Amino acid sequence: MKKLLLAAVSVVALASPALAADLAAKYPVKAAVVAVPVFTWTGFYIGANLGYTWSDGSGGSTIDGYGVGSWAGSGNGFTYGGQIGYNYQVDAWVFGVEADIQGVAGSGSYGGIAGSTWYGNDFDTDYFGTIRGRIGYAWDRVLVYGTAGAAYGQTSVSGSINGVAYDSSADYWTWTVGAGVEYAFADNWTVKGEYLYIGDPDTKAELPGTSDSWGHINTNVVRLGVNYKF
């Protein structure tokens, strides 16, 4: 009996490696799958930007004591400022809101004639900013978006008419629309390029004694920015 048991144990021991190999071949063990984190655009961010702006306009005005006249001009300059915003991603769609404020290093000029009197002015945008919604489509770390909302700022004019110097300013609101592309080069850092068109201001800096004015000013902005995402 003992000899029979020993023989059975020996057979099992000899067969075990072959049996294990056979089982491994028939039922292979799959390697564990390690999940790779997918980048998300959701979150608050803050950043800075540099850009360039150019504008042109034309119109007319009625100046007390001089009569009805017309004006035209243009300007350009570099912009600098900062932005803050929030994005929320749903599948590949990204919805967000952003606000910014900008300074302008540059100026323009415009001139006109009121009655028979010619006048010339220096024109400046003291500052401007926007409050906009954004909607975009993301390919992982690349986001293409459109944007629209409100723009605000302050303009000023200075010059002289018939030897009398003047300097005036006006705060304004208007609308803006644009588009851009943004790229996340690190988990918390993104870089973007953006274009904005800013519509005609609701108020304009005017010559003293202006009782009525009309016309339009068109403004374009292109800029590059960098954001830190929390």
C-alpha positions as CSV (number, residue, x, y, z in Angstrom):
1,M,0.0,0.0,0.0
2,K,2.8,2.4,0.9
3,K,4.6,1.6,-2.3
4,L,1.4,2.4,-4.2
5,L,0.9,5.8,-2.5
6,L,4.6,6.7,-3.1
7,A,4.2,5.9,-6.8
8,A,1.0,8.0,-7.1
9,V,2.8,11.0,-5.5
10,S,5.7,10.6,-7.8
11,V,3.5,10.6,-10.8
12,V,1.7,13.8,-9.7
13,A,5.0,15.5,-8.9
14,L,6.4,14.7,-12.3
15,A,3.2,15.7,-14.1
16,S,2.7,19.1,-12.3
17,P,5.1,21.2,-14.4
18,A,3.6,19.9,-17.6
19,L,0.1,20.3,-16.2
20,A,0.8,23.9,-15.1
21,A,2.3,24.8,-18.5
22,D,-0.7,23.3,-20.2
23,L,-3.1,25.2,-18.1
24,A,-1.1,28.5,-18.7
25,A,-1.3,27.9,-22.4
26,K,-5.1,27.3,-22.3
27,Y,-6.0,30.0,-19.8
28,P,-3.4,32.8,-20.2
29,V,-3.4,35.5,-17.5
30,K,-4.0,39.0,-18.9
31,A,-1.6,41.7,-17.8
32,A,-3.1,44.4,-15.6
33,V,-4.3,47.5,-17.6
34,V,-3.0,50.8,-16.2
35,A,-5.4,53.7,-16.8
36,V,-3.7,56.8,-18.3
37,P,-5.3,60.0,-16.9
38,V,-7.1,62.0,-19.6
39,F,-6.5,65.8,-19.6
40,T,-9.6,67.9,-18.6
41,W,-10.2,71.5,-19.3
42,T,-12.5,71.9,-16.3
43,G,-11.4,74.4,-13.7
44,F,-10.5,78.0,-12.9
45,Y,-7.6,79.7,-14.5
46,I,-5.7,83.0,-14.4
47,G,-3.2,84.4,-16.9
48,A,-1.5,87.2,-18.8
49,N,-1.4,88.3,-22.4
50,L,0.3,90.6,-25.0
51,G,-1.1,91.7,-28.3
52,Y,-1.7,94.4,-30.9
53,T,-4.8,96.5,-31.7
54,W,-5.8,98.7,-34.6
55,S,-8.9,100.7,-35.3
56,D,-10.4,103.1,-37.7
57,G,-13.6,105.2,-37.8
58,S,-15.5,108.0,-39.5
59,G,-18.6,110.0,-38.8
60,G,-19.9,113.5,-38.2
61,S,-20.9,115.9,-35.4
62,T,-22.6,119.2,-34.6
63,I,-20.4,121.6,-32.6
64,D,-22.0,124.6,-31.0
65,G,-20.7,127.8,-32.7
66,Y,-19.2,125.9,-35.6
67,G,-22.0,124.0,-37.2
68,V,-22.2,120.5,-38.6
69,G,-19.0,118.7,-39.5
70,S,-17.4,115.4,-40.4
71,W,-14.5,113.5,-39.0
72,A,-12.3,110.4,-39.7
73,G,-9.2,108.8,-38.2
74,S,-7.3,105.7,-37.2
75,G,-5.0,104.4,-34.5
76,N,-3.0,101.4,-33.4
77,G,-0.8,100.1,-30.5
78,F,0.4,97.2,-28.4
79,T,-1.8,95.8,-25.7
80,Y,-1.0,94.1,-22.4
81,G,-3.1,92.7,-19.6
82,G,-4.5,89.8,-17.7
83,Q,-7.5,87.4,-17.7
84,I,-9.3,85.2,-15.3
85,G,-11.9,82.5,-16.2
86,Y,-13.5,79.1,-15.7
87,N,-14.1,76.2,-18.1
88,Y,-16.4,73.2,-17.8
89,Q,-15.9,70.2,-20.1
90,V,-18.7,67.8,-21.2
91,D,-17.3,65.0,-23.4
92,A,-15.3,67.0,-26.0
93,W,-17.3,70.2,-25.6
94,V,-15.9,73.0,-23.4
95,F,-18.0,75.8,-22.0
96,G,-16.5,78.8,-20.2
97,V,-16.6,82.4,-19.1
98,E,-13.7,84.8,-19.2
99,A,-13.0,88.4,-18.1
100,D,-9.9,90.5,-19.0
101,I,-8.6,94.1,-18.7
102,Q,-6.0,95.6,-21.0
103,G,-3.7,98.6,-21.2
104,V,-2.7,100.1,-24.6
105,A,0.7,101.5,-25.5
106,G,-0.1,103.5,-28.6
107,S,-2.5,106.2,-29.9
108,G,-4.2,107.5,-32.9
109,S,-5.4,110.7,-34.5
110,Y,-8.5,112.0,-36.2
111,G,-9.5,115.3,-37.8
112,G,-12.5,116.9,-39.2
113,I,-14.2,120.1,-40.3
114,A,-17.0,121.8,-38.4
115,G,-18.6,124.5,-40.6
116,S,-15.5,126.1,-42.1
117,T,-13.2,125.4,-39.2
118,W,-10.7,122.5,-39.4
119,Y,-9.7,120.7,-36.2
120,G,-7.3,117.9,-35.4
121,N,-7.2,115.6,-32.3
122,D,-5.0,113.0,-30.6
123,F,-7.0,110.0,-29.7
124,D,-6.2,107.4,-27.0
125,T,-7.7,104.3,-25.6
126,D,-6.8,104.6,-21.9
127,Y,-7.8,101.0,-21.2
128,F,-10.3,98.4,-22.3
129,G,-11.5,95.0,-21.3
130,T,-14.1,92.3,-22.1
131,I,-16.5,89.9,-20.3
132,R,-17.2,87.0,-22.6
133,G,-18.7,83.5,-22.9
134,R,-16.6,80.8,-24.6
135,I,-17.7,77.5,-26.3
136,G,-15.1,75.2,-27.8
137,Y,-14.3,71.7,-28.9
138,A,-11.3,69.8,-27.5
139,W,-9.0,67.2,-29.0
140,D,-7.4,66.2,-25.7
141,R,-4.9,69.1,-25.1
142,V,-6.0,71.2,-28.1
143,L,-9.0,73.5,-27.7
144,V,-10.6,75.5,-30.6
145,Y,-13.2,78.0,-29.4
146,G,-15.5,80.9,-30.3
147,T,-16.2,83.7,-27.9
148,A,-18.7,86.6,-27.6
149,G,-19.8,89.1,-25.0
150,A,-19.4,92.7,-23.8
151,A,-16.5,95.1,-24.1
152,Y,-15.8,98.2,-22.0
153,G,-13.2,100.9,-21.7
154,Q,-12.3,104.5,-21.7
155,T,-11.2,106.8,-24.6
156,S,-9.8,110.3,-24.6
157,V,-9.2,113.1,-27.1
158,S,-7.1,116.2,-26.9
159,G,-6.2,119.0,-29.3
160,S,-7.2,122.6,-30.1
161,I,-9.8,124.3,-32.2
162,N,-9.2,128.0,-33.2
163,G,-6.3,128.1,-30.7
164,V,-8.4,126.8,-27.7
165,A,-7.0,123.7,-26.2
166,Y,-9.3,120.9,-24.9
167,D,-9.0,117.5,-23.3
168,S,-12.0,115.2,-22.7
169,S,-12.7,111.5,-22.0
170,A,-15.6,109.0,-22.1
171,D,-16.4,105.6,-20.6
172,Y,-18.1,103.2,-23.0
173,W,-19.7,99.8,-23.4
174,T,-20.1,97.8,-26.6
175,W,-20.0,94.2,-27.9
176,T,-17.2,91.9,-29.0
177,V,-16.9,88.6,-30.9
178,G,-13.9,86.4,-31.8
179,A,-12.2,83.0,-31.9
180,G,-9.0,81.3,-30.7
181,V,-7.0,78.2,-30.2
182,E,-5.5,77.0,-26.9
183,Y,-3.0,74.3,-26.1
184,A,-2.2,72.7,-22.8
185,F,1.6,72.1,-22.8
186,A,1.6,70.9,-19.2
187,D,-1.2,69.7,-16.8
188,N,-1.6,73.2,-15.3
189,W,-0.3,75.4,-18.1
190,T,-1.8,76.5,-21.4
191,V,-0.9,78.9,-24.2
192,K,-3.4,80.5,-26.5
193,G,-3.8,82.7,-29.6
194,E,-6.9,84.9,-30.0
195,Y,-8.6,87.4,-32.3
196,L,-11.3,89.8,-31.1
197,Y,-13.5,92.3,-33.1
198,I,-14.9,95.1,-30.9
199,G,-17.9,97.0,-32.1
200,D,-18.8,100.6,-32.1
201,P,-18.7,102.2,-28.5
202,D,-22.0,103.5,-27.2
203,T,-20.3,106.8,-26.2
204,K,-17.2,108.6,-27.6
205,A,-14.9,111.2,-26.3
206,E,-16.0,114.5,-28.0
207,L,-14.9,118.0,-28.5
208,P,-16.3,120.5,-26.0
209,G,-19.6,122.0,-27.2
210,T,-20.6,118.9,-29.2
211,S,-24.4,118.7,-29.2
212,D,-24.8,115.7,-31.5
213,S,-22.5,113.1,-33.1
214,W,-22.8,110.0,-35.3
215,G,-20.5,107.4,-37.0
216,H,-18.7,104.3,-36.1
217,I,-15.3,103.0,-34.8
218,N,-14.1,99.5,-35.6
219,T,-11.4,97.9,-33.4
220,N,-9.4,94.7,-33.9
221,V,-7.3,92.9,-31.4
222,V,-4.9,89.9,-31.8
223,R,-3.0,88.6,-28.8
224,L,-1.1,85.7,-27.3
225,G,-1.6,84.6,-23.7
226,V,-0.6,82.0,-21.1
227,N,-2.8,80.6,-18.4
228,Y,-2.3,78.7,-15.2
229,K,-5.1,76.2,-14.5
230,F,-6.0,75.3,-10.9
